[in-house]
Every structure is written in C-alpha cells, then in structure tokens.
Amino acid sequence: MRKRLLLLRHGQALHNPRAEARRAAGCSFDEFLHTMKEDDALDADLTPLGRQQAAAACNSVDGGAASLGIELIVASSLSRAIETAALAFPEAAAAGRDRFISLDCLCERSGSSG
C-alpha cells in the first residue's frame, strides 16, 4: 500500500503581518527579515487570515481532506501549528490522540525559540 506524506506550513500568525506588508510595499529582503525578527514571538497565535488559510488548505487537495484517508497528523507543539492542523484536517483531528500528536522537537529553531 502506498503512503503519502503531506507537509503543511502554519497559517499567518500574529508576528507576520507587519513584515508581510512591508515586503508587499517593496522593502528589501534584508528589511523584511529584520522586521520579522523585531516582531518575533515564540508561540504567536494565528490571525483571522491564518485561520482562513488553514481551513482552506485541505481544499487544495483533490477530494478534500476526507479523501486522503489520513492515518496520523504530527505537528509541532506551537499553538499555531496545532490549530492549523486541526482546521485543515478537522475529521482526523477530531479522532483524538490516536491520530493527532504534537512534538516539541518539531518547533522552529530560529528567532526567539532559541
């Protein structure tokens, strides 16, 4: 039986909008990174846009999330990653601990996370 691995980045978080707006306005990549670093927050929540992005993510897969036959969801222990996974794959997330786990070792290593 074939297995499929899907990787999904979290939706927009509260520490992203200012830098994204500056980048869209034409700032340099170095300025963008500097702004991201200024606004960095280890466990920033999703913005309303980030929640919309997460909920829409499963729709980008043919047949939606239900068609995937998801066996396991693994996310970092950051709230934005857990919430993104739960919104993107609600049926699998609702199945509980047997199919949805979070691991500290998957947390990002840049910025304020050390």
C-alpha positions as a Markdown table, in Angstrom:
| # | Residue | x | y | z |
|---|---|---|---|---|
| 1 | Met | 0.0 | 0.0 | 0.0 |
| 2 | Arg | 1.3 | 3.4 | -1.0 |
| 3 | Lys | 1.7 | 6.0 | 1.8 |
| 4 | Arg | 1.6 | 9.8 | 1.2 |
| 5 | Leu | 3.4 | 12.4 | 3.3 |
| 6 | Leu | 1.9 | 15.9 | 3.3 |
| 7 | Leu | 3.8 | 18.9 | 4.7 |
| 8 | Leu | 1.8 | 22.0 | 5.6 |
| 9 | Arg | 3.2 | 25.2 | 7.0 |
| 10 | His | 1.1 | 27.0 | 9.6 |
| 11 | Gly | -1.2 | 29.9 | 8.5 |
| 12 | Gln | -0.3 | 33.5 | 9.0 |
| 13 | Ala | 0.5 | 34.2 | 12.7 |
| 14 | Leu | 0.3 | 37.4 | 14.7 |
| 15 | His | 4.1 | 38.0 | 14.2 |
| 16 | Asn | 3.9 | 38.0 | 10.4 |
| 17 | Pro | 1.6 | 40.8 | 9.1 |
| 18 | Arg | 3.8 | 43.8 | 9.5 |
| 19 | Ala | 6.8 | 42.2 | 7.7 |
| 20 | Glu | 4.5 | 40.9 | 5.0 |
| 21 | Ala | 3.0 | 44.3 | 4.4 |
| 22 | Arg | 6.5 | 45.9 | 4.2 |
| 23 | Arg | 7.6 | 43.2 | 1.7 |
| 24 | Ala | 4.5 | 43.8 | -0.4 |
| 25 | Ala | 5.3 | 47.5 | -0.4 |
| 26 | Gly | 8.7 | 46.8 | -1.8 |
| 27 | Cys | 11.2 | 46.7 | 1.1 |
| 28 | Ser | 14.4 | 44.7 | 0.6 |
| 29 | Phe | 14.6 | 41.1 | 1.7 |
| 30 | Asp | 17.0 | 42.1 | 4.5 |
| 31 | Glu | 14.5 | 44.7 | 5.8 |
| 32 | Phe | 11.8 | 42.1 | 5.6 |
| 33 | Leu | 13.9 | 39.7 | 7.7 |
| 34 | His | 14.8 | 42.5 | 10.2 |
| 35 | Thr | 11.1 | 43.3 | 10.7 |
| 36 | Met | 10.3 | 39.6 | 11.1 |
| 37 | Lys | 13.0 | 39.4 | 13.8 |
| 38 | Glu | 11.6 | 42.5 | 15.6 |
| 39 | Asp | 8.1 | 41.1 | 15.7 |
| 40 | Asp | 9.2 | 37.5 | 16.5 |
| 41 | Ala | 7.1 | 35.7 | 19.1 |
| 42 | Leu | 7.7 | 32.1 | 20.0 |
| 43 | Asp | 4.1 | 30.9 | 20.3 |
| 44 | Ala | 2.2 | 33.5 | 18.3 |
| 45 | Asp | -1.4 | 32.7 | 17.6 |
| 46 | Leu | -2.9 | 32.6 | 14.1 |
| 47 | Thr | -4.5 | 35.7 | 12.7 |
| 48 | Pro | -8.0 | 35.6 | 11.2 |
| 49 | Leu | -6.4 | 35.3 | 7.8 |
| 50 | Gly | -4.2 | 32.4 | 9.1 |
| 51 | Arg | -7.3 | 30.6 | 10.2 |
| 52 | Gln | -8.9 | 31.1 | 6.8 |
| 53 | Gln | -5.7 | 29.8 | 5.2 |
| 54 | Ala | -5.6 | 26.7 | 7.4 |
| 55 | Ala | -9.3 | 25.9 | 6.7 |
| 56 | Ala | -8.8 | 26.3 | 3.0 |
| 57 | Ala | -5.6 | 24.1 | 2.9 |
| 58 | Cys | -7.5 | 20.8 | 2.7 |
| 59 | Asn | -9.5 | 22.1 | -0.3 |
| 60 | Ser | -6.3 | 22.3 | -2.3 |
| 61 | Val | -6.1 | 18.5 | -2.2 |
| 62 | Asp | -8.2 | 16.7 | -4.8 |
| 63 | Gly | -11.3 | 15.5 | -3.0 |
| 64 | Gly | -10.5 | 17.4 | 0.2 |
| 65 | Ala | -9.1 | 16.2 | 3.4 |
| 66 | Ala | -11.7 | 13.4 | 3.8 |
| 67 | Ser | -10.4 | 11.8 | 0.6 |
| 68 | Leu | -6.9 | 11.4 | 2.0 |
| 69 | Gly | -7.5 | 8.6 | 4.5 |
| 70 | Ile | -5.3 | 10.3 | 7.0 |
| 71 | Glu | -3.7 | 7.9 | 9.4 |
| 72 | Leu | -1.7 | 10.4 | 11.6 |
| 73 | Ile | -1.3 | 14.1 | 12.0 |
| 74 | Val | 2.0 | 15.2 | 13.5 |
| 75 | Ala | 2.5 | 18.9 | 14.4 |
| 76 | Ser | 4.9 | 20.9 | 16.4 |
| 77 | Ser | 3.7 | 21.8 | 19.9 |
| 78 | Leu | 3.3 | 25.5 | 19.0 |
| 79 | Ser | -0.3 | 26.6 | 19.1 |
| 80 | Arg | -0.3 | 28.0 | 15.5 |
| 81 | Ala | 0.8 | 24.6 | 14.2 |
| 82 | Ile | -1.7 | 22.6 | 16.2 |
| 83 | Glu | -4.5 | 25.0 | 15.2 |
| 84 | Thr | -3.5 | 24.9 | 11.6 |
| 85 | Ala | -3.6 | 21.1 | 11.5 |
| 86 | Ala | -6.9 | 21.0 | 13.3 |
| 87 | Leu | -8.5 | 23.5 | 10.9 |
| 88 | Ala | -7.0 | 21.9 | 7.8 |
| 89 | Phe | -7.9 | 18.3 | 8.7 |
| 90 | Pro | -10.9 | 18.5 | 11.1 |
| 91 | Glu | -12.0 | 14.9 | 10.8 |
| 92 | Ala | -8.6 | 13.5 | 11.6 |
| 93 | Ala | -8.1 | 16.0 | 14.4 |
| 94 | Ala | -11.4 | 15.1 | 16.0 |
| 95 | Ala | -10.3 | 11.4 | 16.2 |
| 96 | Gly | -8.1 | 12.5 | 19.1 |
| 97 | Arg | -4.8 | 11.3 | 20.4 |
| 98 | Asp | -4.6 | 8.1 | 18.3 |
| 99 | Arg | -4.4 | 10.2 | 15.1 |
| 100 | Phe | -3.1 | 13.6 | 16.2 |
| 101 | Ile | 0.1 | 14.2 | 18.1 |
| 102 | Ser | 2.3 | 17.2 | 18.8 |
| 103 | Leu | 6.0 | 17.1 | 19.3 |
| 104 | Asp | 8.3 | 19.7 | 20.9 |
| 105 | Cys | 11.2 | 18.5 | 18.7 |
| 106 | Leu | 9.3 | 19.9 | 15.6 |
| 107 | Cys | 9.3 | 23.5 | 16.9 |
| 108 | Glu | 11.2 | 26.0 | 14.9 |
| 109 | Arg | 14.8 | 26.8 | 15.9 |
| 110 | Ser | 15.1 | 30.4 | 14.7 |
| 111 | Gly | 14.1 | 33.7 | 16.3 |
| 112 | Ser | 13.0 | 33.7 | 19.9 |
| 113 | Ser | 12.7 | 29.9 | 20.1 |
| 114 | Gly | 16.5 | 29.6 | 20.8 |
